[in-house]
């Protein structure tokens, strides 16, 4: 929910109060969007580190179950909670900005992207899918690197903000082909809300068939990234407690 409050909120600010409204200019544009999402992830992780280990993303939950012994019995309940959080965050942003949304987009034809992701090239969905796999693989690879006690050990309070920086650089580098969901819950929860809110072009019930890209792509990408870390980095790290190279 926290991720979507800040992420959806910054998308609303840029979309609704940018150069489209005379006298109202939000500087930064896409830069603002990447920073808003990154800080949303960082603060959400900070809030939940001691409760769930900051399980904010079904791709992370699945990958940790596959490679780090997380309980498979908790995977489905965690994913349901994550999707519900995304739905709630999107709903809060919508009701906060509903006056601006309906003035800017009376037919709800062009602002669904405030809440959920859409492909840059709807005729080539494979491009968005591959993009989601790469982005989430990078996310998971780096989360494993940042949290591996056999690697360089970060202070616990620094981990959420480093993960936020990872999200920032993914957004800067892989943000436009499909909106860098890199998190099925961040996309599906808000997409379900757009249906309830009356958006006709929502990617799920409009026949476009794009809804599965930001679900399947991140789930596959998380497993790829986690597997690559364990294949290429983890075997070469010293056992926990031993000095690292150069120490």
C-alpha positions as CSV (number, residue, x, y, z in Angstrom):
1,X,0.0,0.0,0.0
2,X,2.8,2.4,0.9
3,X,4.5,1.7,-2.4
4,X,1.4,2.6,-4.4
5,X,0.6,5.6,-2.3
6,X,3.9,7.2,-3.2
7,X,4.3,5.6,-6.7
8,X,0.7,6.2,-7.8
9,X,0.8,9.6,-6.1
10,X,3.8,10.8,-8.1
11,X,2.3,9.5,-11.3
12,X,-0.8,11.5,-10.6
13,X,1.2,14.6,-9.8
14,X,3.1,14.4,-13.1
15,X,0.1,13.4,-15.2
16,X,-2.5,15.6,-13.8
17,X,-0.6,18.7,-12.8
18,X,2.1,18.8,-15.5
19,X,2.2,21.0,-18.5
20,X,-1.4,19.9,-19.3
21,X,-2.8,22.4,-16.8
22,X,-2.1,26.1,-17.5
23,X,-0.2,27.7,-14.6
24,X,0.5,24.3,-13.0
25,X,3.8,22.8,-13.9
26,X,5.4,19.9,-12.0
27,X,9.0,19.9,-12.9
28,X,11.0,16.6,-13.2
29,X,8.5,14.5,-15.2
30,X,9.8,11.0,-15.5
31,X,12.7,11.8,-13.1
32,X,10.1,12.6,-10.5
33,X,8.3,9.3,-11.2
34,X,11.5,7.1,-10.8
35,X,12.4,8.9,-7.5
36,X,8.9,8.6,-6.1
37,X,8.6,4.9,-6.8
38,X,12.1,4.3,-5.4
39,X,11.4,6.1,-2.2
40,X,8.0,4.4,-1.9
41,X,9.7,1.0,-2.0
42,X,12.5,2.1,0.4
43,X,10.0,3.4,3.1
44,X,7.7,0.4,2.6
45,X,10.6,-1.9,3.2
46,X,11.8,0.1,6.2
47,X,8.3,-0.2,7.7
48,X,8.1,-4.0,7.2
49,X,11.6,-5.3,7.6
50,X,11.0,-6.6,11.2
51,X,7.5,-7.9,10.5
52,X,7.7,-9.9,7.2
53,X,11.3,-9.3,6.1
54,X,9.9,-6.7,3.7
55,X,8.0,-9.1,1.5
56,X,6.4,-6.5,-0.7
57,X,6.6,-8.4,-4.0
58,X,5.3,-11.8,-5.1
59,X,8.4,-12.3,-7.3
60,X,10.6,-11.8,-4.2
61,X,8.5,-14.1,-2.1
62,X,8.5,-16.8,-4.7
63,X,12.3,-16.5,-5.3
64,X,13.1,-16.6,-1.6
65,X,11.0,-19.7,-1.2
66,X,12.8,-21.3,-4.1
67,X,16.3,-20.4,-3.1
68,X,16.4,-19.4,0.6
69,X,14.1,-21.8,2.4
70,X,11.1,-19.4,2.9
71,X,8.0,-21.4,3.8
72,X,6.0,-22.4,0.7
73,X,2.9,-22.4,2.9
74,X,3.3,-18.7,3.3
75,X,3.8,-17.8,-0.4
76,X,0.1,-17.7,-1.4
77,X,-1.1,-15.7,1.7
78,X,1.8,-13.2,1.4
79,X,1.0,-12.7,-2.3
80,X,-2.7,-12.2,-1.6
81,X,-1.8,-9.6,1.1
82,X,0.6,-7.9,-1.4
83,X,-2.1,-7.6,-4.1
84,X,-4.6,-6.3,-1.5
85,X,-2.1,-3.7,-0.4
86,X,-1.6,-2.6,-4.0
87,X,-5.4,-2.3,-4.5
88,X,-5.7,-0.2,-1.3
89,X,-2.9,2.1,-2.2
90,X,-4.3,2.7,-5.7
91,X,-7.8,3.4,-4.2
92,X,-6.4,6.0,-1.8
93,X,-4.6,7.8,-4.6
94,X,-7.7,7.7,-6.8
95,X,-10.0,9.1,-4.1
96,X,-7.4,11.8,-3.2
97,X,-7.1,12.9,-6.8
98,X,-10.6,12.1,-8.1
99,X,-11.5,15.7,-8.7
100,X,-8.3,16.3,-10.8
101,X,-8.7,12.9,-12.6
102,X,-12.3,13.6,-13.7
103,X,-11.5,17.1,-14.8
104,X,-8.5,16.0,-16.8
105,X,-10.1,12.7,-18.0
106,X,-13.9,12.8,-17.8
107,X,-14.3,9.5,-19.6
108,X,-11.5,7.7,-17.7
109,X,-9.9,7.0,-21.1
110,X,-6.3,8.0,-20.5
111,X,-5.3,8.0,-16.8
112,X,-5.3,4.3,-16.0
113,X,-1.5,4.5,-16.4
114,X,-1.4,6.5,-13.1
115,X,-2.2,3.2,-11.3
116,X,-1.0,0.3,-13.5
117,X,1.3,-0.4,-16.4
118,X,0.8,-0.6,-20.1
119,X,3.1,-1.6,-23.0
120,X,4.8,1.0,-25.1
121,X,4.3,-1.3,-28.1
122,X,1.0,-3.2,-27.7
123,X,1.6,-5.0,-31.0
124,X,4.9,-6.5,-29.7
125,X,4.1,-7.8,-26.2
126,X,7.2,-9.9,-26.2
127,X,9.3,-6.8,-25.8
128,X,7.5,-5.8,-22.6
129,X,7.7,-9.4,-21.3
130,X,11.5,-9.6,-21.9
131,X,11.9,-6.2,-20.3
132,X,10.1,-7.3,-17.2
133,X,12.2,-10.4,-16.9
134,X,15.4,-8.4,-17.1
135,X,14.3,-5.8,-14.7
136,X,13.1,-8.2,-12.1
137,X,16.2,-10.4,-12.5
138,X,18.3,-7.4,-11.7
139,X,16.1,-6.6,-8.8
140,X,16.4,-10.1,-7.3
141,X,20.1,-10.5,-8.1
142,X,20.9,-7.3,-6.2
143,X,18.5,-8.0,-3.3
144,X,20.3,-11.3,-2.8
145,X,23.7,-9.5,-3.0
146,X,22.6,-6.8,-0.5
147,X,21.2,-9.3,2.0
148,X,23.8,-12.0,1.8
149,X,25.7,-12.1,5.1
150,X,28.6,-13.9,3.3
151,X,28.9,-10.8,1.1
152,X,29.6,-7.3,2.2
153,X,27.2,-6.9,5.2
154,X,25.2,-3.7,5.3
155,X,23.7,-2.2,8.5
156,X,20.1,-3.4,8.7
157,X,18.7,0.2,8.4
158,X,20.6,0.7,5.1
159,X,19.2,-2.2,3.3
160,X,15.7,-0.7,2.5
161,X,17.3,2.4,1.0
162,X,19.8,0.4,-1.0
163,X,16.8,-1.6,-2.4
164,X,15.1,1.7,-3.2
165,X,18.2,2.7,-5.2
166,X,18.0,-0.5,-7.1
167,X,14.4,0.3,-8.0
168,X,15.5,3.8,-9.0
169,X,18.2,2.6,-11.4
170,X,15.9,-0.1,-12.9
171,X,13.3,2.7,-13.5
172,X,15.9,4.9,-15.1
173,X,17.3,2.1,-17.3
174,X,14.3,-0.1,-18.0
175,X,11.3,2.1,-17.4
176,X,9.4,2.7,-20.6
177,X,8.8,-0.6,-22.5
178,X,6.2,-1.7,-19.9
179,X,6.3,0.7,-17.0
180,X,8.8,-1.4,-14.9
181,X,6.2,-3.1,-12.7
182,X,8.9,-5.6,-11.6
183,X,6.2,-6.6,-9.0
184,X,3.0,-8.5,-9.9
185,X,1.2,-7.1,-6.8
186,X,2.2,-3.5,-7.7
187,X,0.5,-4.1,-11.0
188,X,-2.4,-6.5,-10.4
189,X,-3.9,-4.8,-7.3
190,X,-4.1,-1.4,-8.9
191,X,-5.4,-3.0,-12.2
192,X,-8.2,-4.6,-10.3
193,X,-9.0,-1.2,-8.8
194,X,-9.1,0.5,-12.3
195,X,-11.8,-2.0,-13.3
196,X,-13.9,-1.2,-10.2
197,X,-13.3,2.6,-10.8
198,X,-14.8,2.3,-14.3
199,X,-11.7,2.5,-16.6
200,X,-12.6,0.9,-19.9
201,X,-9.0,0.4,-21.0
202,X,-7.6,-1.5,-18.1
203,X,-5.6,-4.3,-19.7
204,X,-7.7,-7.0,-18.1
205,X,-11.3,-6.8,-19.2
206,X,-10.8,-4.8,-22.4
207,X,-9.6,-7.7,-24.6
208,X,-6.0,-6.4,-24.9
209,X,-4.6,-9.3,-23.0
210,X,-1.7,-7.3,-21.5
211,X,-2.4,-8.0,-17.8
212,X,-0.3,-11.2,-17.7
213,X,3.0,-9.5,-18.8
214,X,3.7,-7.7,-15.5
215,X,2.7,-10.9,-13.6
216,X,4.5,-13.7,-15.5
217,X,7.5,-11.5,-16.5
218,X,8.5,-10.6,-12.9
219,X,7.8,-14.1,-11.5
220,X,10.1,-15.6,-14.1
221,X,12.7,-12.8,-13.8
222,X,12.9,-13.2,-10.0
223,X,13.7,-16.8,-10.4
224,X,16.3,-16.0,-13.1
225,X,18.0,-13.4,-11.0
226,X,18.0,-15.5,-7.8
227,X,19.4,-18.5,-9.7
228,X,22.1,-16.4,-11.4
229,X,23.2,-14.9,-8.1
230,X,23.5,-18.4,-6.5
231,X,25.3,-19.7,-9.6
232,X,27.7,-16.8,-10.3
233,X,28.4,-15.1,-7.0
234,X,27.4,-17.1,-3.9
235,X,29.7,-20.1,-4.5
236,X,32.8,-17.8,-4.5
237,X,32.0,-16.0,-1.3
238,X,33.8,-17.0,1.9
239,X,31.8,-18.9,4.6
240,X,30.0,-16.6,7.1
241,X,32.4,-15.3,9.7
242,X,35.6,-15.7,7.6
243,X,37.4,-12.6,6.4
244,X,36.7,-11.5,2.9
245,X,39.4,-11.0,0.2
246,X,41.7,-8.1,1.2
247,X,40.8,-8.2,4.9
